[in-house]
């Protein structure tokens, strides 16, 4: 019995030692990998700096600190016009709307933010619960003195956008949601297909794995989205996205969105189906988005009769970048149909 206890104790010590060695190896590997990627993207950012600055010079960039958080945003159009707030997705920044903004009616005030954790906005390491981020986004609009506004969102921006408009419907004039499906798959076969087409949900299930992948933004785009979704991206657009996502702190911050994921989005979608909102909704979807094939929307008209569905022909998942004219035309048509001349935003 004594010999058995000694054997068990020795095995436990060996196992613990192996575990500690594994942790130490992982930490060393992570540190060396991070150092290598840092050098890689410092060089990349130096090469891209001139092109980045040329793009920035074409837009009115602003920074605003609200409740201790810095928000970077582009502010275009009429200062006293109705406001359209643009929310981008992963792995993007305000630049998602770079080709759309010049084509949207400049009688409106157009505000495209770097969402919390992205680009030049703050990269704090806490409070990425989706309701919290939606509330902080509304605080930003409050600080600008904007009482009511339209929301146009894409991809992960639509996750936050759907909660924002759902929690504060009295503040919303209209909602254009892009590249997030309305109807969840119902059969087992549909779920299997759905998750096969949604690799970003799978590789970001854990904070460590998500952050690990996000530290290499060039590969991130290839890993998160199938090739067919990104082949239409202009090289200069891809370079700008990588430039912004390679800023120190972005990868760690954005991974928190996945850590905080929950069932709030389906709940928000259910509210849309219940037609409980006092504002119009437009769903814009790309015809060539492999992650959200058209069959996901086959029953949208019956389930969401209050939502108008329009297709962006020939577009990939990044339809706001590869088909900006179609996207801007749809936005213009939507806001013109729902806008009231007597409504004027409060200037900041």
PyMOL commands that set and color helices and strands:
alter all, ss='L'
color gray80, all
select helices_A, chain A and resi 2-56+94-101+130-143+156-167+169-171+188-196+199-203+207-214+217-224+227-230+235-245+250-259+264-273+290-292+294-297+300-303+319-322+324-338
alter helices_A, ss='H'
color red, helices_A
select strands_A, chain A and resi 61-66+69-77+83-87+109-113+149-154+172-178+280-286+307-312
alter strands_A, ss='S'
color yellow, strands_A
deselect
rebuild
show_as cartoon
